[in-house]
Amino acid sequence: MPTPPVPTHERQRRQALMDRLVNEEGFAPLGSGRSDVRTSAPQHAKKQDGVNYARWIRDEERAFHRGEPSFLPSWFRPALDSGTPIRLPEPDIVEVSAEDHASARARDLQLAVRELITSTRYPVINPECILVDRHLVRSYSRKLGDYVLRESAPRTWLSGTPRVEGVAVPAGRKFIFTGAQNDAPLHAAFWTNLQALARHDECEIVVGPLTYETTWWSEHNPTARSYAVDLREYLCFGQLELGDRFVFCGEMNTLPTASNPVSDLVTYPRNRWAVFPHAKRQLKSVPSTDPQVQAHQVMTTGLVTVPKVIPRKAGVKSLFHAVLGAVLVEFDHEGNPFCRQITAAEDGTFYDLDRRVSDGVVTSGHAVKALVCADLHLRKLDEGNALATFGTLPGVNAAYAGSMLEVLRPEHVMLHDIFDNESRNHHHVGDNGYALEMWERGRDSVRAEVYDVATFLEHLDDPSRKTVVVESNHDLALERFVREARYRNDGPNIRYGLELDRQYLAYRSRAGEALDRGDRPEKFSLLETAVRQMGPEIPNTVWAYDGYSFLVDGVECGHHGFRGTNGSKGTIAGFARTGRKMNIGDKHAPEINEGVYCAGAMNLTHGYNRGPSTWAVSHIVQYADGSRSIITLQRGRWRAEKPRIRVKA
């Protein structure tokens, strides 16, 4: 019967016990052949605690010959070092009851488990919550003609949540969280790069363990408790609380083949940001009960070990979704968490913001491929969030030094829902109170709202990047306003509505002629037409038209997210089934599912979102290697670094 490895502190105890029994109490050493004593030290000790010390000494001897650390008794070593043969007789067989032997096995496993979870940088402070019970089964003996008790493998239980000592005030600290599968090889290059980034940023690395076993603390399978040597000191087997807003759930031992690792864990962190160790990248936004309070998020890490699964459907499918990755979390001076996903390439290289980490070297100044902004809704734009993103705004006498555009220098800036149609939204048709509000606030002009879009695009236009307007449902609301001819009974907008109607009808005529010729109609956006007629200088701005593809390095960035397949309503789960990597907006709630990343909204309150809300101010960053990360702003900041706002004189 295979036995669990004996913990180091237990081996030391046995060594000290053998020495005391021989040197101080006069018991005979093992195999001495002395006749002046009734029993040897190993036999005497075995009667006291049930441990087979003779077998243990032989195990230590084998470790000695293999060149491994050994804890042989002092009276055993001189003969061994001199090469003198030592007679190791078979130990006396002492009948031990099934109950006693089962208890000894459970005790040994308990010691092994306790050493594992308490011997790291993040020791579990309540190891007593892990219980190892002896297991006895009642079976019928034909020989005895009666029922007898037989021992079986010990059983393990949890009586509480394993916890490690938390950090009451995490302000100003940084952490890198990743996961590791048991009995799986370490990805050495990625681990080297993670350590390089940790040194560069003064981060603490925390590794959450997970097992590909049905029982974690199996007595018969020591590999269930085996992790790569380099990772052992970083393992965190318990729940690590960082302040009152964040928790790392190292105790959540989720199978690496789980297809939705956080689907039923959104309530587990109790209204806190949470990171769970798992091979698959997933992120969910959890509603706050006040729409003015940003929703918190739960997410997974990716692993630092190479996948190792059974070649069956669940295992093979998990390989497709397995991520070599981590989550970097930094806290600002107020304790607000800023989380970013890190996804490494096969060679272990990865990007984080403007930095590239490869071969253990951190370099900065790298431009990102795309910045997919949270849905803008210019009429409801939050000035603080917009400054943190774009640096400056038209008509605003302030500038944000170190904005996302300035630091990341994206090649593409993707803008969703740039037009809000606040002035004449179809949701407010017949709402006299809303119409009065718009008139009294001077916000009832459709032309003025289109002009705001033109001014913003002209301000943002830059030859160093391409601004892409992703045509969205709010952008299309301008076309609906014209198609339904709602401008006809709208005094402030009737003339402009007629102008737009002429443009729209002219396009429909051209489209009909193209169809009659057997050609494909031209791509058309009424908002684009209206904006360009305003005359802004936007040579570096293009439109990603509704219903058409716009790829950035193979990632679909041209769909807003409101249209699903076959005319259905767009959902993230539906897009995930297309098998295409996508960056979308529309939902205002950040999420990662399969290869679909969803951005948030630039402003948390739009008037109609009342009650619990999953909205958050979140952008998507796409790096040069195709990997992506969701960056969520907190109180007008996009990272923990304190912002520098310059106000013009």
C-alpha positions in Angstrom: 0.0 0.0 0.0 1.6 3.3 -1.0 2.0 5.8 1.8 1.9 9.6 1.8 5.3 11.3 2.1 6.3 12.0 5.7 6.5 15.8 6.4 9.9 17.2 7.3 9.0 18.2 10.8 7.7 14.6 11.5 10.9 13.1 10.1 12.9 15.3 12.5 10.6 14.2 15.4 11.2 10.6 14.7 15.0 11.1 14.4 15.1 12.8 17.8 12.9 10.1 19.4 15.1 7.3 18.2 18.2 9.1 19.5 16.6 9.7 22.9 15.4 6.1 23.3 18.9 4.7 22.5 21.2 7.3 24.0 19.2 8.3 27.1 16.8 5.5 27.9 19.0 2.6 27.0 16.9 0.8 24.3 18.8 -1.2 21.7 19.4 0.2 18.2 17.8 -1.5 15.2 19.5 -4.8 14.3 22.0 -4.7 17.1 21.3 -8.3 18.3 21.7 -7.2 22.0 20.2 -9.6 24.5 20.4 -7.4 27.5 17.2 -5.5 26.5 13.8 -6.8 25.9 12.9 -4.6 22.9 14.6 -2.3 20.4 14.0 1.4 20.2 11.9 1.2 17.0 9.7 -1.6 18.5 9.2 0.3 21.7 8.2 3.5 19.8 5.9 1.6 17.5 3.9 0.3 20.5 3.5 3.9 21.7 2.2 5.6 18.5 1.7 2.9 15.9 4.4 4.1 13.5 6.5 1.4 11.8 9.9 2.9 12.7 11.9 0.0 11.2 10.3 0.7 7.8 10.8 4.4 8.2 14.5 3.9 8.9 14.9 1.9 5.8 13.1 4.7 3.8 15.6 7.2 5.2 18.5 4.9 4.3 17.3 4.8 0.7 17.0 8.6 0.7 20.6 8.8 2.0 21.9 6.6 -0.9 20.0 8.7 -3.4 21.8 11.8 -2.1 18.6 13.3 -0.8 18.2 14.9 2.7 17.8 12.1 5.3 17.1 12.1 9.0 18.7 8.8 10.1 19.3 8.3 13.9 22.8 9.2 15.0 23.5 5.6 16.1 22.8 4.4 12.5 25.0 6.9 10.6 28.6 5.7 11.7 28.1 2.2 10.4 26.5 3.5 7.3 29.3 5.9 6.6 32.0 3.2 7.2 30.3 0.8 4.8 29.7 -1.8 7.6 26.8 -4.0 6.6 23.8 -3.5 9.0 21.4 -6.3 9.7 17.9 -4.9 9.3 15.6 -7.7 10.5 11.9 -7.6 9.6 10.2 -5.7 12.4 8.1 -7.7 14.8 4.5 -7.8 13.6 2.3 -6.3 16.2 -1.4 -6.8 15.7 -3.0 -3.4 15.5 -6.8 -3.0 15.3 -8.4 -1.7 12.2 -9.5 1.4 14.1 -6.0 2.2 15.4 -4.3 1.6 12.1 -6.9 3.7 10.2 -6.3 6.5 12.8 -2.6 6.4 12.2 -3.1 6.6 8.4 -5.4 9.6 8.9 -2.9 11.3 11.2 0.0 10.8 8.8 -2.1 12.4 6.0 -3.2 15.2 8.2 0.5 16.0 8.9 1.4 16.0 5.2 -1.5 18.3 4.4 -0.8 20.7 7.2 2.9 21.0 6.1 1.9 21.7 2.5 -0.6 24.5 3.3 1.5 26.2 6.0 5.0 26.1 4.6 4.7 28.9 1.9 4.9 32.6 2.0 1.1 32.6 2.4 0.4 30.0 5.1 -3.1 29.0 5.9 -3.8 30.4 9.4 -6.7 28.0 10.2 -5.4 24.6 9.1 -7.7 22.9 11.5 -10.5 23.6 9.1 -9.2 20.7 7.0 -10.2 17.5 8.6 -8.8 14.1 7.8 -10.9 11.3 9.2 -10.2 7.6 9.5 -12.5 5.6 7.3 -13.8 2.2 8.3 -16.2 0.0 6.3 -18.3 -2.8 7.7 -18.1 -5.9 5.6 -19.1 -9.6 5.9 -16.4 -12.2 6.5 -17.2 -15.6 5.2 -14.4 -17.0 7.2 -15.7 -15.7 10.5 -19.3 -15.8 9.6 -19.9 -12.3 10.9 -19.5 -8.7 10.0 -16.1 -7.1 10.7 -14.6 -3.6 10.5 -12.0 -3.0 7.8 -9.9 0.1 7.2 -10.1 2.1 4.1 -8.3 5.3 2.8 -8.7 8.3 5.0 -11.4 10.9 4.0 -10.8 14.6 3.9 -13.3 17.4 4.7 -13.6 21.1 5.0 -15.3 22.5 8.1 -14.6 26.1 7.1 -12.9 28.3 4.5 -9.1 28.1 4.5 -7.7 31.6 5.0 -4.3 33.3 4.9 -3.4 36.4 6.7 -4.8 39.3 4.8 -3.6 42.9 4.2 -5.8 45.4 6.0 -4.5 48.4 4.1 -3.3 47.5 0.6 -3.0 51.1 -0.7 0.1 51.5 -2.9 0.8 47.8 -3.2 0.9 45.6 -6.3 0.2 41.9 -6.7 0.5 39.4 -9.6 -2.0 36.5 -9.3 -1.7 33.4 -11.3 -2.6 29.7 -11.0 -0.8 26.4 -11.1 -2.0 22.8 -11.8 -0.7 20.0 -9.7 1.7 17.5 -11.2 2.1 19.8 -14.2 5.4 21.2 -15.6 6.2 24.9 -15.0 6.3 27.1 -18.1 9.8 28.3 -17.3 10.0 31.2 -19.7 6.7 32.7 -18.6 7.6 32.2 -14.9 10.9 34.0 -15.6 9.1 36.9 -17.2 6.5 37.2 -14.4 9.4 37.4 -11.9 11.1 40.1 -14.0 7.9 42.2 -14.0 7.5 41.6 -10.3 11.0 42.9 -9.6 10.5 45.8 -12.0 7.2 46.9 -10.4 7.9 45.7 -6.9 4.9 43.3 -7.0 4.2 40.3 -4.9 3.5 37.0 -6.7 0.7 34.8 -5.5 0.0 31.4 -7.1 -3.3 29.7 -6.6 -3.2 25.9 -6.7 -5.7 23.7 -8.5 -5.8 20.0 -9.0 -6.9 17.7 -11.8 -8.0 15.0 -9.3 -11.3 14.0 -7.9 -9.8 14.1 -4.4 -7.3 16.8 -3.5 -5.7 15.3 -0.4 -5.6 11.7 -1.7 -3.5 9.3 0.4 -2.9 7.0 -2.5 -1.9 9.8 -5.0 0.9 12.0 -3.6 1.0 13.8 -7.0 -2.3 15.5 -6.0 -0.3 17.5 -3.6 2.8 18.0 -5.8 3.6 21.3 -7.5 6.6 22.6 -9.5 9.5 23.2 -7.1 9.9 26.8 -8.1 6.3 27.6 -7.2 6.0 26.0 -3.8 6.9 29.0 -1.7 4.4 31.2 -3.7 1.4 28.8 -3.3 -1.7 30.2 -1.6 -4.1 27.5 -0.5 -6.5 29.9 1.3 -8.5 33.0 0.8 -6.4 36.2 0.8 -8.3 39.4 1.6 -6.7 42.7 0.5 -8.6 45.5 2.2 -12.3 45.5 2.2 -12.8 45.6 -1.6 -10.7 42.7 -3.0 -10.2 39.0 -2.4 -8.0 36.3 -4.0 -9.7 33.0 -3.7 -6.8 30.6 -3.6 -9.0 28.0 -1.8 -11.3 27.6 -4.8 -9.9 24.4 -6.3 -11.8 24.3 -9.7 -11.1 21.6 -12.2 -9.1 23.0 -15.1 -11.6 21.5 -17.5 -14.5 23.6 -16.1 -16.1 25.5 -19.0 -17.6 28.3 -17.0 -15.3 28.7 -13.9 -16.9 31.8 -12.5 -20.5 31.4 -13.7 -21.8 30.4 -10.2 -19.2 32.3 -8.2 -20.3 35.9 -8.7 -21.9 36.1 -5.2 -19.0 34.2 -3.5 -16.7 37.3 -2.9 -19.6 39.2 -1.1 -19.6 42.3 -3.2 -15.8 42.5 -3.6 -13.5 42.3 -6.6 -12.3 38.8 -6.8 -9.7 36.7 -8.7 -9.9 32.9 -9.0 -7.1 30.7 -10.2 -8.1 28.8 -13.3 -6.8 27.9 -16.7 -9.6 29.5 -18.7 -9.9 33.3 -19.0 -13.2 34.6 -17.9 -14.6 37.8 -16.4 -18.0 38.8 -15.1 -19.4 42.1 -13.9 -21.5 41.8 -10.7 -24.3 44.3 -10.2 -24.2 47.0 -7.7 -27.5 48.1 -6.1 -26.9 51.7 -6.9 -26.4 52.6 -10.6 -24.1 55.5 -9.6 -21.7 52.9 -7.9 -19.5 51.0 -10.4 -20.1 47.2 -10.5 -17.3 45.1 -9.2 -15.8 42.2 -11.2 -14.8 38.6 -10.7 -12.2 37.0 -13.0 -9.9 34.1 -13.5 -6.1 34.2 -13.8 -4.8 31.8 -16.4 -2.0 29.4 -15.4 1.8 29.5 -15.1 2.0 25.7 -15.7 1.8 23.8 -18.9 -1.7 22.1 -19.4 -1.9 18.4 -18.5 -5.2 16.8 -19.1 -6.8 13.4 -20.1 -7.3 13.2 -23.9 -11.1 13.1 -23.7 -13.6 15.7 -24.9 -13.5 17.8 -21.7 -9.7 17.7 -21.6 -9.1 18.4 -25.3 -11.7 21.3 -25.2 -10.0 22.8 -22.2 -6.7 22.9 -24.1 -8.3 25.1 -26.7 -9.3 27.6 -24.0 -6.3 27.3 -21.7 -4.5 30.6 -21.1 -0.9 31.1 -20.1 -1.6 34.1 -18.0 -2.0 36.1 -14.8 -3.8 39.1 -13.4 -1.9 42.2 -12.2 -3.7 44.1 -9.4 -2.5 47.4 -8.2 -4.0 49.6 -5.5 -4.1 53.4 -5.5 -3.7 55.5 -2.4 -7.4 55.1 -1.6 -7.3 51.3 -1.8 -9.2 51.1 -5.1 -8.1 48.0 -7.1 -7.0 48.3 -10.7 -7.0 44.9 -12.5 -5.4 44.0 -15.8 -5.2 40.6 -17.5 -1.8 39.3 -18.7 -1.8 36.8 -21.5 1.5 35.3 -22.7 2.5 33.8 -26.0 3.8 30.3 -26.4 7.3 31.5 -25.7 6.3 33.2 -22.5 6.5 36.7 -23.8 3.7 39.1 -22.8 2.6 42.7 -22.9 1.3 44.9 -20.1 0.2 48.4 -21.1 3.2 49.9 -23.0 5.6 47.3 -21.7 6.8 44.1 -23.2 8.4 41.4 -21.1 10.6 38.8 -22.9 13.6 36.7 -21.8 13.4 38.2 -18.4 13.7 41.8 -19.6 11.1 44.5 -19.3 11.0 47.2 -22.0 8.6 50.1 -22.3 7.3 52.4 -25.0 5.5 49.8 -27.1 2.4 51.0 -28.9 -0.8 48.9 -28.6 -2.7 47.7 -31.6 -6.1 49.0 -30.6 -8.0 50.8 -27.8 -11.7 49.8 -27.8 -13.3 52.6 -25.8 -16.3 52.2 -23.5 -19.5 53.3 -25.1 -19.1 57.1 -25.4 -22.6 58.6 -25.6 -21.1 62.1 -26.1 -24.1 63.9 -24.7 -23.7 62.0 -21.4 -19.9 61.9 -21.4 -18.2 61.8 -18.0 -15.5 64.5 -18.2 -13.1 62.8 -15.7 -13.3 59.4 -17.4 -12.9 61.1 -20.8 -9.9 63.1 -19.8 -8.2 60.0 -18.4 -8.8 58.2 -21.7 -8.2 60.9 -24.3 -6.1 63.5 -22.4 -7.9 66.5 -23.6 -11.5 67.4 -24.8 -12.9 70.1 -27.0 -14.1 73.0 -24.9 -12.5 71.7 -21.7 -9.8 73.9 -20.1 -7.8 70.9 -18.6 -5.5 68.2 -19.7 -4.7 64.8 -18.2 -1.0 64.1 -18.2 -0.3 60.4 -18.9 -3.7 59.6 -20.4 -4.4 56.2 -22.1 -3.9 57.7 -25.5 -0.6 59.3 -24.5 0.9 56.2 -22.8 -0.5 53.4 -25.0 -0.3 55.2 -28.4 -2.9 52.9 -30.0 -2.8 52.3 -33.8 -6.6 52.1 -33.8 -9.1 53.9 -31.5 -12.5 52.2 -31.7 -15.5 54.4 -30.7 -18.9 52.8 -29.9 -22.1 54.7 -29.5 -20.4 58.1 -30.2 -23.8 59.6 -30.9 -26.4 59.4 -28.1 -29.4 60.9 -29.8 -30.4 62.4 -26.5 -32.3 65.2 -28.1 -34.8 63.0 -30.0 -34.4 59.4 -28.8 -37.3 57.1 -29.9 -37.6 55.8 -26.3 -39.0 59.2 -25.3 -41.5 59.7 -28.1 -44.7 61.1 -26.5 -42.9 62.0 -23.2 -43.9 65.6 -22.8 -41.9 66.0 -19.6 -38.7 64.8 -21.3 -39.3 67.1 -24.3 -39.7 70.1 -21.9 -36.5 69.2 -20.1 -34.5 69.1 -23.3 -36.0 72.4 -24.4 -35.3 74.2 -21.1 -31.7 72.8 -21.0 -31.1 73.9 -24.6 -30.5 70.3 -25.7 -33.3 69.7 -28.1 -31.4 70.4 -31.3 -30.4 67.3 -33.4 -28.1 69.4 -35.5 -26.3 70.6 -32.4 -25.8 67.0 -31.2 -24.4 66.0 -34.6 -22.1 69.0 -34.5 -20.8 67.8 -31.1 -19.8 64.5 -32.7 -18.1 66.3 -35.6 -16.2 68.5 -33.2 -15.1 65.6 -31.0 -13.9 63.6 -34.0 -11.9 66.5 -35.4 -10.3 67.0 -32.0 -9.4 63.3 -31.8 -8.2 63.0 -35.4 -4.4 62.4 -35.5 -2.2 61.1 -38.3 -0.4 58.7 -35.9 -3.5 56.6 -35.5 -6.8 55.6 -37.1 -10.0 56.6 -35.4 -12.7 54.1 -36.2 -16.4 54.9 -35.5 -18.1 51.5 -34.9 -21.7 52.2 -36.1 -23.9 51.4 -33.1 -27.6 51.3 -32.2 -27.6 54.8 -30.9 -25.8 56.0 -34.1 -28.5 54.3 -36.1 -31.2 56.1 -34.0 -30.5 59.2 -36.1 -31.5 57.2 -39.2 -34.6 55.9 -37.4 -35.6 59.5 -36.5 -35.5 60.3 -40.2 -37.1 57.1 -41.5 -40.1 57.5 -39.2 -40.4 61.2 -40.2 -40.6 62.3 -36.6 -39.1 65.6 -37.5 -42.2 66.7 -39.4 -44.0 67.7 -36.1 -40.8 68.8 -34.5 -40.3 72.6 -34.8 -36.7 72.9 -33.7 -35.6 70.0 -36.0 -37.9 70.1 -39.0 -35.5 71.8 -41.4 -32.6 69.7 -40.4 -34.7 66.6 -40.6 -35.7 67.4 -44.2 -32.0 67.8 -45.1 -31.2 64.4 -43.6 -34.2 62.9 -45.3 -33.0 64.0 -48.7 -29.6 62.4 -48.0 -31.2 59.2 -46.8 -33.6 58.9 -49.7 -30.8 59.6 -52.2 -28.9 56.7 -50.8 -31.9 54.4 -51.1 -32.3 55.4 -54.7 -28.6 54.6 -55.4 -28.9 51.3 -53.5 -31.9 50.3 -55.6 -30.1 51.1 -58.8 -27.1 49.0 -57.7 -29.3 46.1 -56.9 -31.0 46.3 -60.3 -27.6 46.2 -61.9 -26.7 43.1 -59.9 -24.1 45.1 -57.9 -23.7 45.3 -54.1 -25.0 48.6 -52.7 -22.5 51.0 -51.3 -21.9 51.1 -47.5 -23.8 54.0 -46.0 -24.2 55.7 -42.6 -26.5 58.6 -42.2 -24.5 59.8 -39.1 -21.3 59.8 -41.2 -22.9 61.8 -43.9 -24.3 64.3 -41.4 -20.9 64.6 -39.7 -18.9 65.0 -42.8 -21.3 67.7 -44.1 -20.4 69.7 -41.0 -16.9 70.0 -42.6 -14.6 68.7 -39.9 -11.0 67.9 -40.8 -11.0 64.1 -40.1 -8.8 62.5 -42.8 -7.7 59.7 -40.3 -11.3 58.8 -39.3 -13.1 55.9 -40.8 -16.5 54.2 -40.3 -17.0 50.5 -39.4 -20.5 50.2 -40.9 -23.3 48.4 -39.2 -23.4 44.7 -40.2 -19.9 44.6 -41.8 -16.7 43.2 -40.5 -13.7 45.3 -39.4 -10.7 43.1 -38.4 -7.7 44.3 -36.4 -5.1 41.5 -36.5 -7.7 38.9 -36.9 -9.9 40.2 -34.0 -13.4 41.3 -35.1 -13.8 44.9 -34.0 -16.5 46.1 -36.4 -19.6 44.9 -34.5 -21.1 46.9 -31.8 -22.8 43.9 -30.2 -26.5 44.7 -30.5 -27.1 42.4 -33.5 -26.9 38.7 -33.0 -26.9 35.8 -35.5 -29.8 35.4 -37.9 -31.5 38.5 -36.8 -31.5 37.8 -33.1 -30.5 40.2 -30.3 -26.8 40.1 -29.8 -25.6 38.4 -26.6 -22.1 37.7 -25.5 -22.8 34.0 -25.2 -24.1 34.0 -28.8 -21.0 35.7 -30.1 -18.9 33.2 -28.2 -20.5 30.4 -30.2 -19.2 32.0 -33.5 -15.7 30.9 -32.6 -14.3 34.3 -33.6 -12.3 36.6 -31.3 -14.4 39.8 -30.9 -14.3 43.2 -29.2 -17.7 44.6 -28.7 -19.6 47.2 -26.8 -23.4 47.8 -26.3 -23.8 46.0 -23.0 -22.1 48.6 -20.8 -21.0 45.7 -18.6 -17.5 44.4 -19.1 -17.2 40.7 -19.7 -14.9 38.1 -21.0 -16.4 34.9 -22.4 -14.4 32.5 -24.6 -12.8 34.9 -27.2 -15.3 37.7 -26.7 -14.3 40.8 -24.8 -17.0 43.4 -24.0 -16.3 47.0 -23.0 -18.3 49.1 -20.6 -19.8 52.6 -20.7 -18.0 56.0 -20.2 -20.8 57.2 -17.9 -22.6 55.0 -15.3 -25.9 56.8 -15.3 -28.0 57.5 -18.3 -31.3 58.2 -16.6 -33.0 55.0 -17.7 -30.8 52.5 -15.9 -32.3 52.5 -12.4 -31.8 49.8 -9.8 -29.1 47.2 -9.7 -26.5 47.8 -12.5 -23.6 45.8 -14.0 -22.2 48.9 -15.7 -18.6 49.8 -15.4 -16.2 52.3 -17.1 -14.1 49.7 -18.9 -11.9 49.8 -22.0 -10.4 47.0 -24.0 -6.7 47.1 -24.9 -5.5 44.9 -27.7 -1.7 44.4 -27.9 0.6 43.8 -30.8 0.6 40.0 -30.3 -3.3 39.8 -30.4 -3.7 39.4 -26.6 -6.2 41.6 -24.8 -6.9 43.1 -21.5 -9.9 44.9 -19.9 -8.9 48.1 -18.1 -11.5 49.5 -15.7 -11.3 53.1 -14.6 -11.9 54.1 -11.0 -13.0 57.7 -10.2 -11.4 59.2 -13.2 -8.2 57.2 -13.1 -7.2 54.4 -15.4 -4.3 53.1 -13.3 -3.2 53.4 -9.6 -0.8 56.2 -10.4 -2.1 59.5 -9.1 -3.3 61.6 -12.1 -1.7 64.9 -13.0 -4.3 67.4 -14.3 -3.0 70.5 -16.0 -5.4 73.5 -16.2 -4.6 76.1 -18.8 -4.1 79.6 -17.6 
